Amino acid sequence: MKRILCFGDSNTWGFDPRFGTRQPESVRWTGRLQHAMPQVQVIPEGENGRTTLWDDLMGGCRNGKEALLPCLQKHCPIDWVLLMLGINDCKTRLGLSAKEIAEGVKVLAEIVEHSECGPNENAPKVLILCPPAMQYREDSGIPWDFNEHTNEVSRELEPELEKVAVQLKCEFLDLNLFVQPGAVDGIHLDAEGHAKAAEAIEKKLLELL
């Protein structure tokens, strides 16, 4: 059975901004993906606030670079790693460009490629997922560390992430073609968004597997 590790942030964890809680497994895109693909094992590894390389004021395992290798080792052997990060790197206090954020994703992909955590101590394969661009509204009443400029940075991620995928010969999927963030905060996926993301990712994986 193929094993697929889904390494991401709150949209992989399943954060629901309406209540500050976690969406049920049956709603989250990882849970939907597992239901749709019983022939594989889907391993969800999302963390609220996770960045690619950067420490966050929220604390915990928010720095993806520090968390990734232990995560790979814990779940070894892994056939595929799905990386869906970059939105938290857009936060105003980090002040990063889309290119710098993509370079962070590149570092994570390289960690996977040198991890020997795949079958027979080979490297897992990598699928880079471009997260849906933010539509955060400052008048939403939800005090995230984003604004219209960070929305624009998130919209610029797709070509930069695709360049990284080409450089590393990874697979790539732009979720903007299928999904928009939910209306509550313009950042997190709602139930419909999770369903559409799962469908798009399932189709891509079926091509790859």
Backbone as a chain_set.jsonl record, in Angstrom:
{"seq": "MKRILCFGDSNTWGFDPRFGTRQPESVRWTGRLQHAMPQVQVIPEGENGRTTLWDDLMGGCRNGKEALLPCLQKHCPIDWVLLMLGINDCKTRLGLSAKEIAEGVKVLAEIVEHSECGPNENAPKVLILCPPAMQYREDSGIPWDFNEHTNEVSRELEPELEKVAVQLKCEFLDLNLFVQPGAVDGIHLDAEGHAKAAEAIEKKLLELL", "coords": {"N": [[0.834, -1.199, 0.0], [0.617, 2.153, -0.936], [1.997, 4.986, 0.745], [1.138, 8.18, 1.785], [2.234, 11.247, 2.751], [0.926, 14.158, 4.072], [1.944, 17.255, 4.384], [1.511, 20.2, 5.933], [-0.171, 23.332, 6.698], [-2.642, 25.107, 8.589], [-4.747, 24.668, 6.83], [-4.385, 22.091, 6.093], [-4.503, 20.873, 8.547], [-7.122, 21.496, 9.174], [-8.495, 23.79, 10.16], [-11.254, 25.595, 11.417], [-12.519, 28.654, 10.972], [-14.884, 29.722, 11.886], [-15.497, 28.794, 14.414], [-13.107, 28.424, 15.679], [-12.154, 25.872, 15.883], [-11.465, 22.41, 14.955], [-12.153, 21.081, 11.774], [-14.278, 18.219, 11.167], [-12.907, 14.938, 10.471], [-14.163, 13.823, 8.265], [-14.748, 16.024, 6.749], [-12.369, 17.385, 6.245], [-9.791, 17.842, 3.747], [-7.822, 15.907, 3.672], [-9.005, 13.735, 4.974], [-11.155, 13.271, 3.256], [-9.738, 12.608, 0.975], [-8.551, 10.206, 1.804], [-10.848, 8.633, 2.072], [-11.706, 8.552, -0.571], [-9.623, 7.23, -1.773], [-9.015, 4.384, -0.936], [-7.041, 2.598, -1.469], [-4.597, 3.6, -0.796], [-2.566, 4.876, 1.924], [-3.286, 7.693, 3.667], [-1.593, 10.173, 5.328], [-2.13, 12.614, 7.521], [-0.46, 15.57, 8.318], [-0.737, 18.295, 9.453], [-0.307, 21.623, 10.772], [-1.387, 24.302, 12.674], [-0.55, 27.591, 11.759], [1.919, 26.927, 10.663], [5.005, 27.569, 9.067], [7.39, 27.719, 6.326], [10.229, 27.93, 6.895], [10.469, 29.498, 9.121], [10.529, 30.719, 12.47], [7.693, 31.208, 14.562], [5.604, 33.468, 16.351], [3.618, 32.093, 17.63], [4.703, 29.804, 18.618], [5.637, 26.332, 19.367], [5.57, 23.581, 16.984], [5.931, 25.178, 14.58], [7.767, 25.876, 12.693], [8.475, 24.662, 9.682], [10.796, 23.517, 8.609], [12.18, 22.53, 10.815], [10.404, 20.66, 11.754], [9.948, 18.806, 9.728], [11.819, 16.64, 9.012], [11.903, 14.944, 11.4], [9.22, 14.191, 11.282], [9.074, 12.805, 8.849], [10.765, 10.659, 9.48], [9.318, 9.48, 11.521], [7.098, 8.425, 10.198], [8.133, 6.79, 8.26], [8.294, 3.936, 6.05], [7.714, 6.256, 3.35], [5.913, 6.956, 0.449], [5.05, 9.165, -1.082], [5.304, 12.681, -0.588], [3.294, 15.343, 0.126], [3.516, 18.716, -0.139], [2.143, 21.522, 1.21], [2.457, 24.542, 1.776], [3.152, 27.988, 2.681], [1.349, 30.093, 2.955], [1.332, 31.106, 5.623], [3.854, 32.152, 5.633], [3.472, 34.496, 4.359], [2.796, 36.398, 6.208], [2.641, 39.646, 7.682], [4.62, 40.357, 9.549], [6.806, 38.887, 8.812], [7.543, 39.716, 6.275], [8.186, 38.719, 3.675], [8.976, 38.017, 0.225], [7.233, 36.53, -2.598], [9.018, 34.959, -4.014], [10.982, 34.438, -2.085], [9.498, 32.963, -0.285], [8.886, 30.726, -1.839], [11.451, 29.707, -2.091], [11.775, 28.77, 0.456], [9.988, 26.6, 0.439], [11.355, 25.095, -1.387], [13.626, 24.348, 0.085], [12.427, 22.602, 1.91], [11.483, 20.596, 0.181], [13.924, 19.621, -0.698], [14.904, 18.553, 1.663], [13.195, 16.369, 1.927], [13.995, 14.951, -0.338], [16.526, 14.142, 0.354], [16.211, 12.498, 2.473], [16.041, 9.71, 2.699], [13.801, 8.342, 3.455], [11.96, 6.946, 2.058], [10.599, 3.984, 0.389], [12.783, 1.165, 0.675], [14.884, 2.733, 1.585], [15.146, 4.786, -0.203], [14.439, 8.069, -1.582], [11.369, 9.69, -0.75], [8.874, 10.644, -3.153], [7.964, 13.934, -4.313], [5.211, 16.104, -4.23], [4.38, 19.274, -4.891], [2.061, 21.476, -3.681], [0.365, 24.311, -4.622], [-1.024, 26.603, -2.493], [-4.418, 27.862, -2.158], [-4.793, 31.249, -3.083], [-4.904, 33.982, -0.803], [-7.801, 35.824, 0.27], [-8.103, 37.772, 2.147], [-9.879, 40.008, 4.188], [-9.53, 43.09, 5.721], [-11.573, 44.172, 7.131], [-12.933, 42.091, 8.19], [-13.053, 41.494, 10.822], [-11.614, 39.516, 12.001], [-8.617, 39.032, 13.511], [-6.108, 38.331, 11.923], [-2.633, 38.216, 10.901], [-2.457, 39.615, 8.366], [-2.914, 41.434, 5.261], [-3.966, 43.515, 2.47], [-1.655, 43.652, 0.939], [-0.309, 41.27, 1.647], [-2.138, 39.496, 0.646], [-1.686, 39.903, -2.074], [0.959, 38.989, -2.293], [0.501, 36.274, -1.805], [-0.913, 35.661, -4.1], [1.082, 35.726, -5.933], [2.526, 33.47, -5.562], [2.162, 31.112, -7.094], [3.575, 31.008, -9.749], [6.209, 31.087, -8.801], [6.444, 28.852, -7.13], [5.998, 26.871, -8.989], [8.298, 27.131, -10.535], [10.197, 26.198, -8.718], [9.393, 23.516, -8.518], [9.972, 22.67, -11.125], [12.76, 23.044, -11.172], [13.601, 21.146, -9.264], [12.564, 18.887, -10.272], [10.159, 17.994, -9.298], [6.708, 17.057, -8.769], [3.813, 19.12, -9.458], [0.987, 21.027, -8.44], [-1.46, 23.389, -8.923], [-3.643, 24.634, -6.756], [-5.278, 26.814, -6.97], [-6.641, 26.679, -9.309], [-8.843, 25.229, -8.785], [-9.955, 25.777, -6.279], [-11.119, 28.138, -3.86], [-10.449, 30.165, -0.972], [-12.516, 30.048, 2.011], [-15.352, 32.2, 2.764], [-15.455, 33.278, 5.32], [-13.002, 34.141, 6.548], [-11.371, 34.446, 4.378], [-9.08, 32.964, 4.115], [-8.955, 30.337, 5.174], [-10.025, 27.058, 4.178], [-13.397, 26.227, 3.527], [-16.056, 23.775, 3.977], [-16.837, 23.131, 1.356], [-14.571, 23.954, -0.041], [-12.612, 22.186, 0.977], [-13.63, 19.811, -0.078], [-13.384, 20.248, -2.861], [-10.621, 20.582, -3.059], [-9.721, 18.046, -2.256], [-10.756, 16.493, -4.329], [-9.344, 17.471, -6.579], [-6.7, 16.869, -5.854], [-6.839, 14.115, -5.578], [-7.302, 13.365, -8.261], [-4.885, 14.177, -9.43], [-3.056, 12.535, -8.036], [-3.885, 10.008, -8.85], [-3.042, 10.051, -11.475], [-0.305, 10.091, -11.046], [0.236, 7.791, -9.616]], "CA": [[0.0, 0.0, 0.0], [1.346, 3.409, -0.989], [1.804, 5.856, 1.911], [1.203, 9.576, 1.331], [2.321, 12.185, 3.863], [0.411, 15.488, 3.727], [2.646, 18.155, 5.312], [0.999, 21.534, 5.646], [-0.516, 24.248, 7.782], [-3.995, 24.971, 9.139], [-5.665, 24.135, 5.823], [-4.213, 20.638, 6.155], [-5.011, 20.501, 9.88], [-8.573, 21.597, 9.097], [-8.994, 24.85, 11.044], [-12.553, 26.189, 11.092], [-12.496, 29.995, 11.568], [-16.174, 30.077, 12.483], [-15.549, 28.409, 15.823], [-11.764, 28.234, 16.209], [-12.0, 24.445, 16.147], [-11.01, 21.61, 13.83], [-13.187, 20.424, 10.984], [-14.257, 16.763, 11.297], [-12.1, 14.223, 9.483], [-14.963, 13.605, 7.063], [-14.792, 17.29, 6.018], [-11.018, 17.796, 5.862], [-9.407, 17.289, 2.443], [-7.051, 14.684, 3.871], [-9.96, 12.665, 5.252], [-11.882, 12.987, 2.019], [-8.809, 11.915, 0.079], [-8.44, 8.83, 2.26], [-12.099, 7.946, 1.753], [-11.784, 8.359, -2.017], [-8.512, 6.396, -2.227], [-8.726, 3.382, 0.095], [-5.887, 1.794, -1.875], [-3.4, 4.23, -0.251], [-2.687, 5.377, 3.294], [-3.087, 9.141, 3.737], [-1.099, 10.54, 6.658], [-2.232, 14.063, 7.658], [0.486, 16.215, 9.234], [-0.916, 19.739, 9.396], [-0.104, 22.357, 12.021], [-1.818, 25.694, 12.576], [0.522, 28.581, 11.796], [3.209, 26.413, 10.179], [5.71, 28.246, 7.978], [8.395, 26.856, 5.714], [11.532, 27.957, 7.583], [10.543, 30.607, 10.063], [9.908, 30.614, 13.788], [6.494, 32.028, 14.652], [5.302, 33.869, 17.718], [2.691, 31.135, 18.215], [5.46, 28.748, 19.253], [5.346, 24.973, 18.941], [6.212, 23.071, 15.763], [5.468, 26.02, 13.472], [8.835, 25.95, 11.711], [8.403, 23.428, 8.908], [12.125, 22.937, 8.414], [12.538, 21.783, 12.017], [9.451, 19.572, 12.0], [9.764, 17.885, 8.607], [12.605, 15.406, 9.052], [11.353, 14.029, 12.408], [7.936, 13.698, 10.792], [9.388, 11.789, 7.848], [11.323, 9.497, 10.155], [8.253, 8.85, 12.302], [6.155, 7.716, 9.335], [8.887, 6.013, 7.272], [8.594, 4.474, 4.714], [6.716, 7.115, 2.729], [6.06, 6.969, -1.007], [4.867, 10.528, -1.589], [5.104, 13.78, 0.358], [2.573, 16.496, -0.416], [3.883, 19.936, 0.584], [1.24, 22.651, 0.958], [2.831, 25.608, 2.704], [3.466, 29.284, 2.081], [0.424, 31.16, 3.352], [1.797, 31.746, 6.854], [5.061, 32.917, 5.295], [3.036, 35.8, 3.845], [2.435, 37.296, 7.313], [3.288, 40.955, 7.578], [5.805, 40.468, 10.404], [7.927, 38.231, 8.163], [7.941, 40.607, 5.19], [8.847, 37.95, 2.627], [8.444, 38.039, -1.134], [6.799, 35.226, -3.083], [10.205, 34.194, -4.383], [11.62, 33.969, -0.853], [8.646, 31.906, 0.258], [9.1, 29.544, -2.677], [12.754, 29.153, -1.736], [11.547, 27.989, 1.663], [9.397, 25.331, 0.025], [12.443, 24.347, -2.037], [14.438, 23.743, 1.15], [11.676, 21.458, 2.437], [11.505, 19.532, -0.831], [15.273, 19.039, -0.697], [14.99, 17.707, 2.863], [12.533, 15.112, 1.569], [14.781, 14.236, -1.348], [17.752, 13.617, 0.959], [15.83, 11.914, 3.751], [16.098, 8.247, 2.681], [12.624, 7.87, 4.19], [11.066, 6.239, 1.15], [10.797, 2.526, 0.345], [14.152, 0.708, 0.436], [15.771, 3.839, 1.941], [15.19, 5.798, -1.246], [13.733, 9.293, -1.215], [9.974, 9.82, -1.187], [8.625, 11.612, -4.217], [7.383, 15.171, -3.789], [4.196, 16.857, -4.958], [4.212, 20.61, -4.326], [0.727, 22.031, -3.877], [0.246, 25.751, -4.416], [-2.259, 26.827, -1.747], [-5.29, 28.913, -2.7], [-4.4, 32.607, -2.697], [-5.767, 34.585, 0.209], [-8.725, 36.923, -0.018], [-8.339, 38.31, 3.489], [-10.435, 41.357, 4.292], [-9.192, 43.675, 7.012], [-12.809, 44.501, 7.839], [-13.624, 40.85, 8.55], [-13.148, 41.389, 12.271], [-10.751, 38.424, 12.462], [-7.313, 39.713, 13.544], [-4.923, 37.633, 11.461], [-1.527, 39.112, 10.552], [-2.465, 39.726, 6.915], [-3.559, 42.621, 4.704], [-4.088, 43.401, 1.018], [-0.334, 43.355, 0.381], [-0.018, 39.849, 1.803], [-2.983, 38.824, -0.345], [-0.997, 39.981, -3.364], [2.093, 38.061, -2.231], [-0.022, 34.909, -1.959], [-1.293, 35.468, -5.508], [2.318, 35.609, -6.705], [3.224, 32.233, -5.207], [2.03, 30.025, -8.066], [4.691, 30.847, -10.698], [7.469, 30.839, -8.095], [6.442, 27.456, -6.696], [6.152, 26.028, -10.179], [9.72, 27.169, -10.885], [10.887, 25.287, -7.792], [9.067, 22.155, -8.934], [10.728, 22.385, -12.345], [14.169, 22.932, -10.805], [13.851, 19.929, -8.506], [11.891, 17.792, -10.971], [9.043, 17.541, -8.477], [5.383, 17.261, -9.339], [3.241, 20.399, -9.036], [-0.439, 21.216, -8.671], [-1.936, 24.698, -8.487], [-5.005, 24.488, -6.258], [-6.069, 27.982, -7.359], [-7.461, 26.305, -10.464], [-9.99, 24.441, -8.334], [-10.421, 26.101, -4.931], [-10.939, 29.454, -3.256], [-10.657, 30.096, 0.475], [-13.869, 30.334, 2.46], [-15.715, 33.606, 2.899], [-15.412, 33.754, 6.704], [-11.796, 34.95, 6.737], [-10.621, 34.559, 3.13], [-7.808, 32.254, 4.265], [-9.141, 28.91, 5.426], [-10.993, 26.345, 3.357], [-14.643, 25.755, 4.115], [-16.341, 22.384, 3.613], [-16.813, 23.017, -0.104], [-13.179, 24.05, -0.462], [-11.943, 20.919, 1.285], [-14.107, 18.802, -1.03], [-12.794, 20.514, -4.166], [-9.184, 20.308, -2.969], [-9.553, 16.586, -2.238], [-11.032, 15.977, -5.67], [-8.235, 17.826, -7.468], [-5.505, 16.136, -5.445], [-7.063, 12.714, -5.933], [-7.102, 13.217, -9.704], [-3.447, 14.277, -9.678], [-2.389, 11.347, -7.518], [-4.207, 8.866, -9.702], [-2.147, 10.16, -12.624], [1.064, 9.822, -10.622], [0.368, 6.431, -9.095]], "C": [[0.872, 1.254, 0.0], [0.987, 4.283, 0.215], [2.087, 7.297, 1.504], [1.158, 10.494, 2.541], [1.899, 13.573, 3.394], [0.928, 16.487, 4.76], [2.234, 19.583, 5.001], [0.675, 22.325, 6.894], [-1.962, 24.032, 8.219], [-5.006, 24.471, 8.115], [-5.487, 22.634, 5.625], [-4.72, 20.111, 7.493], [-6.532, 20.538, 9.91], [-9.185, 22.657, 9.984], [-10.301, 25.445, 10.521], [-12.642, 27.558, 11.751], [-13.82, 30.416, 12.189], [-16.174, 29.857, 13.986], [-14.175, 28.275, 16.467], [-11.465, 26.785, 16.537], [-11.524, 23.733, 14.879], [-12.2, 21.0, 13.105], [-13.138, 18.913, 11.217], [-13.419, 16.113, 10.189], [-12.855, 14.026, 8.174], [-15.068, 14.843, 6.193], [-13.412, 17.647, 5.469], [-10.585, 17.124, 4.551], [-8.591, 16.009, 2.597], [-7.974, 13.493, 4.154], [-10.759, 12.27, 4.031], [-11.0, 12.219, 1.031], [-8.661, 10.456, 0.484], [-9.688, 8.028, 1.911], [-12.181, 7.616, 0.262], [-10.725, 7.398, -2.535], [-8.159, 5.36, -1.153], [-7.515, 2.515, -0.223], [-4.564, 2.381, -1.39], [-3.649, 4.581, 1.215], [-2.334, 6.852, 3.303], [-2.729, 9.513, 5.172], [-1.157, 12.062, 6.786], [-1.257, 14.597, 8.701], [0.397, 17.726, 9.047], [-0.712, 20.361, 10.763], [-0.531, 23.805, 11.806], [-0.613, 26.63, 12.667], [1.841, 28.128, 11.215], [3.725, 27.231, 9.005], [6.667, 27.251, 7.325], [9.651, 26.772, 6.583], [11.545, 28.811, 8.841], [9.88, 30.277, 11.397], [8.754, 31.597, 13.85], [6.214, 32.333, 16.11], [4.343, 32.903, 18.401], [3.414, 30.006, 18.921], [5.13, 27.374, 18.704], [6.082, 24.598, 17.67], [5.752, 23.861, 14.547], [6.497, 26.117, 12.361], [8.896, 24.623, 10.956], [9.737, 22.745, 8.729], [12.517, 22.077, 9.61], [11.649, 20.554, 12.205], [9.488, 18.483, 10.94], [10.526, 16.579, 8.749], [12.136, 14.459, 10.163], [10.024, 13.416, 11.983], [8.145, 12.594, 9.758], [9.887, 10.506, 8.508], [10.261, 8.743, 10.938], [7.372, 7.966, 11.434], [6.829, 6.856, 8.267], [8.422, 4.546, 7.252], [7.395, 5.231, 4.123], [6.971, 7.129, 1.222], [5.997, 8.378, -1.591], [4.723, 11.503, -0.431], [4.432, 14.926, -0.38], [2.899, 17.701, 0.445], [2.91, 21.046, 0.217], [1.465, 23.701, 2.03], [3.094, 26.899, 1.939], [2.571, 30.406, 2.552], [0.893, 31.855, 4.623], [3.093, 32.518, 6.653], [4.72, 34.304, 4.766], [2.764, 36.808, 4.957], [3.272, 38.568, 7.286], [4.575, 41.022, 8.387], [7.023, 39.771, 9.805], [8.431, 39.032, 6.967], [8.631, 39.908, 4.03], [8.187, 38.161, 1.273], [7.998, 36.64, -1.525], [7.999, 34.356, -3.457], [10.903, 33.641, -3.146], [10.811, 32.835, -0.212], [8.831, 30.612, -0.527], [10.452, 28.896, -2.393], [12.66, 28.339, -0.456], [10.94, 26.637, 1.355], [10.463, 24.461, -0.648], [13.325, 23.649, -1.004], [13.735, 22.508, 1.71], [11.688, 20.293, 1.455], [12.862, 18.846, -0.865], [15.5, 18.17, 0.54], [14.356, 16.343, 2.573], [13.423, 14.288, 0.648], [16.076, 13.653, -0.804], [17.466, 12.811, 2.225], [16.018, 10.41, 3.838], [14.93, 7.628, 3.439], [11.577, 7.236, 3.282], [11.286, 4.742, 1.217], [12.244, 2.181, 0.009], [15.18, 1.815, 0.651], [16.033, 4.79, 0.782], [14.449, 7.034, -0.769], [12.263, 9.194, -1.602], [9.893, 10.794, -2.355], [7.835, 12.79, -3.652], [6.367, 15.742, -4.768], [4.02, 18.186, -4.238], [2.822, 21.121, -4.691], [0.77, 23.53, -3.636], [-1.068, 26.016, -3.691], [-3.118, 27.902, -2.392], [-4.879, 30.288, -2.187], [-5.417, 33.202, -1.729], [-6.663, 35.672, -0.375], [-9.109, 37.595, 1.302], [-8.855, 39.746, 3.42], [-10.135, 41.903, 5.683], [-10.433, 44.063, 7.808], [-13.57, 43.254, 8.285], [-13.82, 40.713, 10.051], [-12.311, 40.27, 12.85], [-9.301, 38.912, 12.379], [-6.128, 38.83, 13.162], [-3.88, 38.663, 11.017], [-1.366, 39.209, 9.034], [-3.12, 41.04, 6.506], [-3.603, 42.463, 3.183], [-2.736, 43.118, 0.365], [-0.01, 41.871, 0.5], [-0.927, 39.01, 0.906], [-2.273, 38.776, -1.695], [0.214, 39.047, -3.393], [1.615, 36.622, -2.434], [-0.445, 34.63, -3.393], [-0.071, 35.28, -6.395], [3.06, 34.295, -6.444], [3.252, 31.206, -6.34], [3.207, 29.931, -9.044], [6.015, 30.55, -10.005], [7.552, 29.398, -7.616], [6.593, 26.509, -7.88], [7.607, 26.003, -10.64], [10.517, 26.212, -10.007], [10.638, 23.841, -8.201], [9.844, 21.753, -10.179], [12.202, 22.176, -12.02], [14.486, 21.602, -10.15], [13.256, 18.684, -9.156], [10.851, 17.125, -10.065], [7.754, 17.665, -9.276], [4.781, 18.534, -8.73], [1.759, 20.436, -9.36], [-0.848, 22.555, -8.088], [-3.395, 24.573, -8.058], [-5.875, 25.7, -6.563], [-6.981, 27.687, -8.547], [-8.767, 25.645, -10.046], [-10.683, 25.003, -7.092], [-10.203, 27.573, -4.616], [-11.104, 29.308, -1.754], [-12.088, 30.473, 0.834], [-14.095, 31.801, 2.746], [-15.545, 34.148, 4.318], [-14.194, 34.629, 6.948], [-10.954, 35.077, 5.471], [-9.279, 33.857, 3.154], [-8.027, 30.75, 4.307], [-10.225, 28.311, 4.532], [-12.257, 26.047, 4.162], [-14.904, 24.335, 3.626], [-16.292, 22.181, 2.102], [-15.381, 23.067, -0.626], [-12.397, 22.782, -0.193], [-12.347, 19.842, 0.27], [-13.456, 18.997, -2.398], [-11.293, 20.243, -4.162], [-8.929, 18.809, -3.011], [-9.755, 15.998, -3.626], [-9.877, 16.249, -6.626], [-6.978, 17.028, -7.14], [-5.649, 14.655, -5.771], [-6.799, 12.486, -7.424], [-5.62, 13.253, -10.057], [-2.723, 13.019, -9.228], [-2.685, 10.11, -8.362], [-3.359, 8.875, -10.971], [-0.732, 9.709, -12.248], [1.263, 8.376, -10.186], [0.087, 5.395, -10.167]], "O": [[1.761, 1.397, 0.839], [-0.164, 4.321, 0.65], [3.143, 7.598, 0.949], [0.169, 10.52, 3.272], [2.452, 14.101, 2.43], [0.414, 16.558, 5.876], [2.563, 20.117, 3.941], [1.165, 22.04, 7.986], [-2.451, 22.902, 8.219], [-6.03, 23.903, 8.496], [-6.354, 21.98, 5.047], [-5.3, 19.027, 7.559], [-7.166, 19.723, 10.58], [-10.279, 22.461, 10.513], [-10.43, 25.756, 9.337], [-12.822, 27.637, 12.966], [-13.861, 31.383, 12.95], [-16.769, 30.628, 14.739], [-14.08, 28.039, 17.671], [-10.613, 26.501, 17.379], [-11.221, 24.368, 13.869], [-13.126, 20.476, 13.724], [-12.056, 18.371, 11.444], [-13.252, 16.679, 9.109], [-12.258, 14.058, 7.098], [-15.436, 14.742, 5.023], [-13.299, 18.154, 4.353], [-10.961, 15.984, 4.277], [-8.661, 15.123, 1.745], [-7.759, 12.392, 3.647], [-11.013, 11.089, 3.793], [-11.458, 11.305, 0.347], [-8.644, 9.568, -0.368], [-9.591, 6.871, 1.5], [-12.659, 6.55, -0.124], [-10.889, 6.811, -3.605], [-7.103, 5.46, -0.528], [-7.02, 1.786, 0.637], [-3.518, 1.75, -1.543], [-4.787, 4.582, 1.684], [-1.206, 7.224, 2.982], [-3.467, 9.207, 6.109], [-0.31, 12.748, 6.213], [-1.236, 14.124, 9.837], [1.329, 18.358, 8.549], [-0.918, 19.712, 11.788], [-0.083, 24.456, 10.862], [0.238, 26.477, 13.543], [2.813, 28.882, 11.267], [2.985, 27.545, 8.072], [6.741, 26.089, 7.724], [10.082, 25.683, 6.961], [12.547, 28.838, 9.555], [8.823, 29.647, 11.45], [8.815, 32.681, 13.27], [6.548, 31.547, 16.995], [4.258, 32.89, 19.629], [2.815, 29.311, 19.743], [4.43, 27.251, 17.699], [7.089, 25.212, 17.318], [5.24, 23.283, 13.588], [6.152, 26.407, 11.216], [9.309, 23.599, 11.502], [9.805, 21.517, 8.699], [13.118, 21.015, 9.442], [12.085, 19.538, 12.745], [9.101, 17.347, 11.215], [9.934, 15.508, 8.618], [11.979, 13.266, 9.902], [9.74, 12.258, 12.288], [7.467, 11.567, 9.794], [9.48, 9.405, 8.136], [10.292, 7.515, 11.013], [6.945, 6.894, 11.86], [6.139, 6.252, 7.446], [8.181, 3.966, 8.311], [6.237, 4.891, 4.364], [8.107, 7.294, 0.778], [6.778, 8.739, -2.471], [4.097, 11.191, 0.583], [4.943, 15.416, -1.387], [2.592, 17.711, 1.637], [2.849, 21.469, -0.937], [0.769, 23.748, 3.045], [3.238, 26.9, 0.717], [2.987, 31.565, 2.552], [0.856, 33.083, 4.694], [3.397, 33.434, 7.416], [5.577, 35.187, 4.727], [2.521, 37.979, 4.664], [4.446, 38.558, 6.917], [5.531, 41.674, 7.966], [8.15, 40.023, 10.23], [9.628, 39.024, 6.679], [9.572, 40.455, 3.456], [6.993, 38.446, 1.187], [8.347, 35.668, -0.856], [7.983, 33.146, -3.233], [11.366, 32.501, -3.153], [11.371, 31.881, 0.33], [8.921, 29.531, 0.056], [10.581, 27.673, -2.448], [13.367, 27.346, -0.289], [11.334, 25.631, 1.945], [10.466, 23.24, -0.493], [13.723, 22.5, -1.193], [14.374, 21.485, 1.956], [11.88, 19.143, 1.848], [12.944, 17.63, -1.039], [16.207, 17.164, 0.473], [14.908, 15.301, 2.927], [13.581, 13.081, 0.832], [16.666, 12.769, -1.424], [18.39, 12.481, 2.969], [16.144, 9.873, 4.939], [15.046, 6.535, 3.994], [10.439, 7.016, 3.696], [12.086, 4.274, 2.027], [12.86, 2.827, -0.839], [16.219, 1.843, -0.01], [17.027, 5.517, 0.783], [13.892, 7.044, 0.328], [11.94, 8.67, -2.667], [10.752, 11.662, -2.515], [7.132, 12.662, -2.65], [6.624, 15.849, -5.967], [3.559, 18.218, -3.097], [2.46, 21.187, -5.866], [1.17, 23.974, -2.56], [-2.131, 25.688, -4.218], [-2.599, 28.764, -3.1], [-4.645, 30.466, -0.992], [-6.62, 32.958, -1.827], [-6.33, 36.333, -1.359], [-10.268, 37.935, 1.538], [-8.326, 40.579, 2.685], [-10.443, 41.268, 6.692], [-10.357, 44.26, 9.021], [-14.721, 43.348, 8.711], [-14.645, 39.921, 10.508], [-12.292, 40.082, 14.066], [-8.808, 39.179, 11.284], [-5.238, 38.601, 13.982], [-4.201, 39.828, 10.788], [-0.3, 38.929, 8.486], [-3.8, 41.68, 7.309], [-3.305, 41.386, 2.666], [-2.672, 42.423, -0.649], [0.509, 41.274, -0.444], [-0.532, 37.934, 0.456], [-2.26, 37.746, -2.369], [0.467, 38.39, -4.403], [2.249, 35.847, -3.15], [-0.349, 33.495, -3.858], [-0.179, 34.734, -7.493], [4.105, 34.043, -7.043], [4.251, 30.51, -6.524], [3.797, 28.857, -9.162], [6.856, 29.839, -10.556], [8.616, 28.783, -7.686], [7.243, 25.469, -7.775], [8.097, 24.967, -11.088], [11.401, 25.503, -10.488], [11.565, 23.032, -8.226], [10.321, 20.622, -10.278], [12.826, 21.244, -12.528], [15.516, 20.993, -10.439], [13.421, 17.57, -8.659], [10.68, 15.906, -10.055], [7.72, 18.301, -10.33], [5.175, 18.97, -7.648], [1.322, 19.95, -10.403], [-0.615, 22.83, -6.91], [-4.281, 24.424, -8.9], [-7.096, 25.624, -6.428], [-7.978, 28.377, -8.757], [-9.689, 25.514, -10.851], [-11.865, 24.74, -6.871], [-9.223, 28.176, -5.053], [-11.824, 28.42, -1.299], [-12.783, 31.132, 0.06], [-13.146, 32.559, 2.946], [-15.494, 35.364, 4.502], [-14.315, 35.729, 7.488], [-9.922, 35.749, 5.488], [-8.425, 34.121, 2.308], [-7.383, 29.989, 3.585], [-11.204, 28.971, 4.183], [-12.188, 25.663, 5.33], [-14.067, 23.754, 2.936], [-15.767, 21.176, 1.624], [-15.017, 22.323, -1.536], [-11.607, 22.346, -1.03], [-11.51, 19.061, -0.182], [-13.026, 18.029, -3.025], [-10.75, 19.736, -5.144], [-8.029, 18.348, -3.713], [-9.012, 15.111, -4.047], [-9.477, 15.372, -7.391], [-6.276, 16.567, -8.039], [-4.687, 14.013, -6.194], [-6.142, 11.514, -7.797], [-5.15, 12.464, -10.877], [-1.875, 12.494, -9.949], [-1.811, 9.265, -8.558], [-2.998, 7.815, -11.483], [-0.054, 9.038, -13.025], [2.34, 7.809, -10.37], [0.155, 4.196, -9.899]]}, "num_chains": 1, "name": "protein.A"}
